[in-house]
Amino acid sequence: MYDEKYWDDIFTSFSAAAAERGRPLPSVSMMAATTGNDPYAVLVSTILSLRTKDEVTLASSERLLAIAPDVRTLDSLDEETIRNAIYPAGFYKRKASQLKAIARTLVEKFGSRVPGTQEELLSLPGVGVKTANLTLNLGFNIPAICVDCHVHQIANRMGWISTKSPEESVKALEAIMPVRFWIPLNELLVTYGQTICLPVSPLCSLCPQEACCPKNGVQRHR
């Protein structure tokens, strides 16, 4: 149904439209870029990004990585120190406990390294498919579709898929999208969802695909 040219056109047009709005890269992508795509930094910042605004995620990640630049150092910190470093990230107390538990697991089971397979990443405390796949993407350059709220919503709005949850969306997108688009998909649609295809009242008049978009689930747009 969707050939390579279709996806090339989507990625090119969405990228150009988002760039005109001047939105910076998502926080995890920025952390990856500034740390040389370090899997540890990517994993930490991805965990902090959940239910947290980009600017807060970036600042919290930078503070934590400044005092815990590697797994062993993070493992040596007490939870209060971690909490203070990542505050005011959403659910910072819970995330401090999770990060401490992850660091202990990495030291005990993975030689103080972040593993490079989805199965191993999912074995870490509290790590789900989204976090695992984004770590694979940005930390290891391994193709995996990472679906957050923006990816899930835009993919359904565009009519590419018809799913009820991000977990379903991962499988549905894998079935229709060539592998070479899997890594850049999350970064593109997160940026697009923050600038044009907004969760509420999207700016359809600015979208280059407006004429062919079925606008599934959209009740009001501008």
Secondary structure, 3 states (H helix, E strand, C coil): CCCHHHHHHHHHHHHHHHHHCCCCCCHHHHHHHHCCCCHHHHHHHHHHHCCCCHHHHHHHHHHHHHHCCCHHHHHHCCHHHHHHHHCCCCCHHHHHHHHHHHHHHHHHHCCCCCCCCHHHHHCCCCCCHHHHHHHHHHHHCCCCCCCCHHHHHHHHHCCCCCCCCHHHHHHHHHHHCCHHHHHHHHHHHHHHHHHCCCCCCCCHHHCCCHHHCCCCCCCCCC
